[in-house]
Amino acid sequence: MMRLFFDPRQLDHAPAQELHNGAFVPYAETPARAQALCAGVHATESPTDHGEAPILAVHDAGYVAYLKTAYDRWLAAGRSGDVMGYIWPVVRRRALDLTRIDALAGRYSMDSSTPLTADSWTSAYWSTQSALSALDAVLAGDRVATALCRPPGHHAGADYLGGYCFINQAAVAAQAARDAGIARVAILDIDYHHGNGTQDIFWDRGDVFYASVHADPATDFPFYWGHADEVGEGAGEGTTLNLPLPHGTTIAAFRAAQATALDAIARFDPGLLIVSFGADTFEGDPIANFALKTSDYAMLARDIAATGLPTVVLTEGGYAVDNLGENLASFLSGF
């Protein structure tokens, strides 16, 4: 039986609201998402604590320190509620030695939809430990293992949070696999939204291939990344593949795009595949515009399994909470 990893501390992160489309609305990435994921599968097991070293192998030390201390610094500044940036250094961004929490909140974030609470670091930390434990299982010989990652990770860059993400679990797992001796690692991202953080982290590296099937960023978050002409730079030129799709995409077009990604991954010849699986491609997702059905996910997974690659599955988005568990169950059944 496939091993699945989850820690209850991943439920602790629970912001009250986010700024979305110009208004404050209830936070969409709720603990209920993780509860639904757990309800959709057989019993999970607790992850092993790998410490901070694998996180620091990917993420900037100053950023990690910010995640750990921001909420206390926010309170110390006389604020209430969750930490949220309101100014961003988009022009001539420099590594200034700033101490005011407002400056740091902008320095280490890409949007205002990802509030940081007293528990965000703890939940993100254990989400990452779940990912690393799934990697351990595959490195030890399992064909596939899964981590129920909540908060998700693929929008988080080396030194910024955003898109409900704080630590990039796919990137941390990929780097840990490299450090364990896997010469080449591939990441297949099939979340509705482009995984800009994952792309950014491996943009100029030739040892990790990143392929993403997602909504066209001309119409959807994260807007500035995920366009088809983004292919990497330097040693990483040719190891980024973006396959944006229009609103209303159904399984035929999505499966064809995934097949293109899998063909490119096969040519890269990795020793390990990491799948960033988002169920926000579902037809009933409240913040997305694709039209995949529950039964479609098993088909996508069978196509991935047919590659024969050792595979680590990490969950990303998916906000139709009532359907989230069965969508995950369908996907995992394909393995």
FIGU-710792 format. One line per 4 residues: number of its first residue (from 1); their letters; for each residue x, y, z of C-alpha. Coordinates in Angstrom, 3 decimals, always signed. Layout:
NUM) A) X Y Z ~ ...;
//
This chain:
1) MMRL) +0.000 +0.000 +0.000 ~ +1.245 +3.470 -0.849 ~ +2.745 +5.362 +2.089 ~ +1.238 +8.780 +2.834;
5) FFDP) +2.702 +11.365 +5.188 ~ +0.997 +14.118 +7.164 ~ +1.464 +15.861 +10.500 ~ -1.475 +17.399 +12.407;
9) RQLD) +0.562 +20.543 +13.018 ~ -0.009 +21.313 +9.350 ~ -3.528 +22.342 +10.418 ~ -2.346 +25.143 +12.720;
13) HAPA) -1.838 +27.815 +10.035 ~ -5.240 +29.525 +9.810 ~ -5.267 +33.177 +8.679 ~ -8.585 +34.977 +9.047;
17) QELH) -8.641 +36.754 +5.698 ~ -6.677 +37.635 +2.576 ~ -6.664 +40.543 +0.158 ~ -8.045 +39.220 -3.125;
21) NGAF) -9.215 +41.186 -6.158 ~ -9.239 +44.410 -4.182 ~ -11.260 +43.185 -1.210 ~ -10.651 +41.377 +2.048;
25) VPYA) -12.217 +37.919 +1.816 ~ -12.104 +34.753 +3.972 ~ -8.805 +32.925 +3.547 ~ -9.209 +30.181 +0.928;
29) ETPA) -6.323 +27.895 +1.933 ~ -8.003 +26.680 +5.130 ~ -7.199 +23.799 +7.501 ~ -10.354 +22.141 +6.159;
33) RAQA) -8.421 +21.476 +2.954 ~ -5.945 +19.253 +4.784 ~ -8.736 +17.533 +6.675 ~ -10.437 +16.779 +3.356;
37) LCAG) -7.196 +15.408 +1.899 ~ -6.763 +13.106 +4.883 ~ -10.391 +11.956 +4.677 ~ -9.918 +10.969 +1.047;
41) VHAT) -7.107 +8.477 +1.675 ~ -6.185 +5.608 +3.971 ~ -4.353 +6.290 +7.219 ~ -1.378 +8.615 +7.055;
45) ESPT) +1.837 +8.278 +9.015 ~ +3.820 +10.912 +10.860 ~ +6.869 +12.320 +9.084 ~ +10.431 +12.148 +10.347;
49) DHGE) +11.956 +15.441 +11.455 ~ +14.867 +16.201 +9.122 ~ +15.606 +19.565 +10.731 ~ +16.120 +22.857 +8.940;
53) APIL) +19.166 +21.891 +6.870 ~ +17.206 +20.655 +3.815 ~ +15.128 +23.853 +3.887 ~ +18.234 +26.041 +4.091;
57) AVHD) +19.710 +24.145 +1.146 ~ +17.030 +25.864 -0.971 ~ +15.793 +28.898 +0.943 ~ +17.681 +32.043 +1.953;
61) AGYV) +18.688 +32.078 +5.629 ~ +17.353 +35.602 +6.130 ~ +14.001 +34.557 +4.682 ~ +13.794 +31.507 +6.961;
65) AYLK) +14.593 +33.710 +9.957 ~ +11.810 +36.041 +8.852 ~ +9.275 +33.197 +8.682 ~ +10.202 +32.139 +12.201;
69) TAYD) +10.097 +35.593 +13.812 ~ +7.780 +37.808 +11.750 ~ +4.638 +37.326 +13.797 ~ +6.311 +38.147 +17.109;
73) RWLA) +7.933 +41.211 +15.522 ~ +4.544 +42.250 +14.156 ~ +3.034 +42.143 +17.648 ~ +6.055 +43.933 +19.103;
77) AGRS) +5.430 +46.765 +16.623 ~ +1.977 +47.209 +18.134 ~ +0.036 +45.490 +15.357 ~ -2.874 +43.085 +15.549;
81) GDVM) -4.045 +40.409 +13.147 ~ -1.816 +38.562 +10.697 ~ +1.393 +39.800 +9.078 ~ +0.805 +41.158 +5.578;
85) GYIW) +3.006 +43.309 +3.366 ~ +1.829 +46.518 +1.771 ~ +4.930 +47.780 -0.055 ~ +7.172 +45.784 -2.388;
89) PVVR) +10.677 +46.558 -3.709 ~ +9.964 +46.060 -7.394 ~ +12.546 +48.563 -8.679 ~ +16.289 +48.260 -7.942;
93) RRAL) +15.690 +45.690 -5.237 ~ +18.754 +45.597 -2.981 ~ +19.849 +43.523 -0.001 ~ +19.389 +46.353 +2.484;
97) DLTR) +19.825 +45.762 +6.198 ~ +16.287 +46.659 +7.241 ~ +14.707 +45.866 +10.589 ~ +11.190 +47.344 +10.477;
101) IDAL) +8.654 +44.555 +10.097 ~ +6.747 +46.436 +7.351 ~ +9.892 +46.533 +5.211 ~ +10.648 +42.877 +5.830;
105) AGRY) +7.077 +41.825 +5.016 ~ +7.464 +43.393 +1.572 ~ +11.033 +42.207 +1.111 ~ +10.085 +38.571 +1.680;
109) SMDS) +6.723 +38.305 -0.106 ~ +5.305 +38.536 -3.623 ~ +1.628 +39.223 -2.849 ~ -0.896 +40.213 -0.192;
113) STPL) -2.897 +36.983 -0.331 ~ -0.561 +35.048 +1.968 ~ -0.859 +36.359 +5.555 ~ +1.625 +35.024 +8.065;
117) TADS) +0.303 +33.918 +11.468 ~ +1.846 +32.731 +14.712 ~ +1.640 +29.174 +13.373 ~ +2.652 +29.591 +9.724;
121) WTSA) +6.262 +28.530 +10.218 ~ +5.284 +25.433 +12.211 ~ +2.737 +24.293 +9.633 ~ +5.028 +24.964 +6.677;
125) YWST) +7.916 +23.244 +8.463 ~ +5.935 +20.052 +9.036 ~ +4.471 +20.170 +5.543 ~ +8.065 +20.081 +4.341;
129) QSAL) +8.984 +17.245 +6.695 ~ +6.081 +15.269 +5.196 ~ +7.532 +15.852 +1.729 ~ +11.005 +14.793 +2.821;
133) SALD) +9.623 +11.661 +4.450 ~ +7.823 +10.714 +1.235 ~ +11.143 +11.193 -0.546 ~ +12.819 +8.935 +2.024;
137) AVLA) +10.309 +6.183 +1.249 ~ +10.999 +6.379 -2.488 ~ +14.767 +6.526 -2.038 ~ +14.447 +3.404 +0.121;
141) GDRV) +12.752 +1.539 -2.719 ~ +9.042 +2.420 -2.766 ~ +7.731 +2.966 -6.293 ~ +5.659 +5.972 -5.202;
145) ATAL) +4.932 +7.822 -1.957 ~ +2.791 +10.844 -1.179 ~ +2.929 +13.819 +1.159 ~ -0.215 +15.762 +1.956;
149) CRPP) +1.456 +19.160 +1.853 ~ -0.530 +21.894 +3.515 ~ +0.380 +24.743 +3.324 ~ +1.354 +24.092 -0.298;
153) GHHA) +4.687 +25.240 -1.697 ~ +5.148 +25.807 -5.413 ~ +4.696 +29.607 -5.384 ~ +7.385 +30.135 -2.715;
157) GADY) +10.761 +31.227 -4.038 ~ +14.137 +31.026 -2.379 ~ +13.468 +34.247 -0.470 ~ +9.773 +35.041 -0.807;
161) LGGY) +6.354 +33.722 +0.136 ~ +3.164 +34.054 -1.890 ~ +0.205 +32.223 -3.372 ~ -0.515 +30.605 +0.026;
165) CFIN) +3.020 +29.134 +0.016 ~ +5.903 +29.631 +2.486 ~ +8.391 +26.790 +1.892 ~ +8.713 +25.171 -1.516;
169) QAAV) +8.363 +21.484 -0.708 ~ +8.954 +20.326 -4.286 ~ +12.199 +22.281 -4.489 ~ +13.376 +21.118 -1.060;
173) AAQA) +12.645 +17.495 -1.985 ~ +14.371 +17.865 -5.362 ~ +17.496 +19.320 -3.760 ~ +17.471 +16.632 -1.066;
177) ARDA) +17.292 +13.990 -3.797 ~ +20.244 +15.601 -5.550 ~ +22.159 +15.651 -2.276 ~ +21.326 +11.967 -1.841;
181) GIAR) +23.057 +11.186 -5.135 ~ +20.265 +11.354 -7.729 ~ +22.030 +12.939 -10.698 ~ +18.948 +14.415 -12.380;
185) VAIL) +15.518 +15.166 -10.924 ~ +12.354 +16.155 -12.790 ~ +9.394 +18.073 -11.381 ~ +6.000 +17.816 -13.084;
189) DIDY) +3.654 +20.558 -11.882 ~ -0.020 +19.969 -12.727 ~ -1.620 +22.546 -10.476 ~ -4.019 +25.057 -12.083;
193) HHGN) -1.596 +27.891 -11.292 ~ +1.979 +28.034 -12.513 ~ +4.591 +27.151 -9.885 ~ +6.623 +30.321 -10.250;
197) GTQD) +8.689 +29.656 -7.122 ~ +9.823 +26.225 -8.301 ~ +10.715 +27.596 -11.723 ~ +12.601 +30.496 -10.159;
201) IFWD) +14.670 +28.280 -7.859 ~ +15.903 +26.015 -10.673 ~ +15.884 +28.606 -13.495 ~ +19.620 +28.486 -14.181;
205) RGDV) +20.329 +24.857 -13.241 ~ +20.682 +21.959 -15.614 ~ +20.237 +19.155 -13.073 ~ +16.540 +19.719 -12.314;
209) FYAS) +13.940 +19.744 -15.084 ~ +10.748 +21.716 -14.387 ~ +7.652 +21.116 -16.524 ~ +4.329 +22.789 -15.782;
213) VHAD) +0.823 +22.428 -17.231 ~ -1.264 +25.352 -16.003 ~ -3.688 +28.167 -16.741 ~ -2.362 +30.789 -19.108;
217) PATD) -0.704 +33.478 -16.958 ~ -2.029 +36.080 -19.390 ~ -5.365 +35.530 -17.623 ~ -4.486 +33.950 -14.276;
221) FPFY) -2.246 +34.241 -11.225 ~ +0.756 +34.485 -11.011 ~ +0.582 +36.527 -14.279 ~ +4.280 +37.400 -14.548;
225) WGHA) +5.639 +33.847 -14.867 ~ +4.692 +30.664 -16.685 ~ +4.584 +31.899 -20.264 ~ +5.583 +29.450 -22.992;
229) DEVG) +8.739 +31.347 -23.933 ~ +10.298 +30.882 -20.468 ~ +12.832 +28.070 -20.889 ~ +15.564 +28.786 -18.327;
233) EGAG) +18.932 +30.474 -18.617 ~ +22.605 +29.542 -18.564 ~ +23.102 +25.948 -17.500 ~ +19.327 +25.739 -17.100;
237) EGTT) +18.431 +26.742 -20.638 ~ +16.046 +24.121 -21.954 ~ +15.237 +22.605 -18.557 ~ +12.079 +24.671 -18.022;
241) LNLP) +8.952 +23.807 -20.019 ~ +5.720 +25.780 -19.654 ~ +2.495 +24.583 -21.244 ~ -0.193 +27.202 -20.568;
245) LPHG) -3.826 +26.349 -21.348 ~ -7.012 +28.454 -21.740 ~ -10.047 +28.692 -19.498 ~ -12.441 +25.794 -19.944;
249) TTIA) -9.715 +23.212 -20.601 ~ -11.031 +19.644 -20.347 ~ -9.221 +16.348 -19.913 ~ -8.353 +15.830 -23.600;
253) AFRA) -6.300 +19.014 -23.892 ~ -4.857 +18.716 -20.405 ~ -3.816 +15.107 -20.947 ~ -2.190 +16.011 -24.275;
257) AQAT) -0.195 +18.802 -22.613 ~ +0.856 +16.472 -19.815 ~ +1.990 +13.942 -22.440 ~ +4.184 +16.648 -23.988;
261) ALDA) +5.669 +17.320 -20.557 ~ +6.250 +13.623 -19.880 ~ +7.965 +13.172 -23.251 ~ +10.323 +16.040 -22.404;
265) IARF) +10.980 +14.552 -18.977 ~ +11.770 +11.180 -20.564 ~ +14.361 +12.836 -22.791 ~ +15.905 +14.457 -19.713;
269) DPGL) +16.221 +10.931 -18.248 ~ +15.834 +11.712 -14.528 ~ +16.382 +9.280 -11.692 ~ +13.388 +10.623 -9.782;
273) LIVS) +10.105 +12.378 -10.563 ~ +8.384 +14.798 -8.196 ~ +4.752 +15.596 -8.985 ~ +3.235 +18.844 -7.713;
277) FGAD) -0.425 +17.801 -7.852 ~ -3.091 +20.470 -7.640 ~ -6.770 +19.527 -7.672 ~ -7.744 +23.108 -8.493;
281) TFEG) -8.008 +21.958 -12.118 ~ -11.351 +20.435 -11.032 ~ -14.486 +21.731 -12.752 ~ -16.014 +22.897 -9.455;
285) DPIA) -13.022 +24.757 -8.044 ~ -14.123 +28.209 -6.833 ~ -10.948 +30.086 -7.784 ~ -10.031 +28.336 -11.054;
289) NFAL) -11.434 +27.847 -14.542 ~ -10.584 +24.385 -15.876 ~ -13.111 +21.561 -16.271 ~ -11.492 +18.296 -15.177;
293) KTSD) -13.718 +15.688 -13.551 ~ -12.895 +13.467 -10.578 ~ -12.421 +10.372 -12.755 ~ -9.948 +12.257 -14.973;
297) YAML) -7.311 +12.358 -12.248 ~ -6.846 +8.585 -12.260 ~ -6.160 +8.767 -15.994 ~ -3.518 +11.449 -15.534;
301) ARDI) -1.835 +9.422 -12.811 ~ -1.800 +6.275 -14.943 ~ +0.011 +8.198 -17.649 ~ +2.559 +9.397 -15.095;
305) AATG) +2.973 +5.901 -13.633 ~ +3.623 +4.532 -17.126 ~ +6.943 +6.406 -17.165 ~ +8.257 +3.848 -14.679;
309) LPTV) +10.027 +6.561 -12.710 ~ +10.252 +6.484 -8.916 ~ +7.732 +9.169 -7.966 ~ +7.095 +11.484 -5.036;
313) VLTE) +3.615 +13.052 -5.075 ~ +3.146 +16.339 -3.225 ~ -0.198 +18.099 -2.948 ~ -0.500 +21.747 -3.958;
317) GGYA) -3.773 +23.646 -4.567 ~ -7.424 +22.615 -4.705 ~ -10.184 +24.673 -3.103 ~ -13.399 +22.759 -3.784;
321) VDNL) -13.125 +21.315 -0.298 ~ -16.123 +18.991 -0.524 ~ -14.547 +17.253 -3.539 ~ -10.892 +17.510 -2.604;
325) GENL) -10.574 +14.144 -0.880 ~ -12.179 +12.172 -3.674 ~ -10.127 +14.027 -6.296 ~ -6.912 +13.111 -4.485;
329) ASFL) -8.111 +9.509 -4.049 ~ -8.822 +9.286 -7.765 ~ -5.362 +10.576 -8.636 ~ -3.562 +8.213 -6.265;
333) SGF) -5.607 +5.260 -7.535 ~ -3.925 +5.705 -10.904 ~ -0.611 +4.590 -9.397;
//
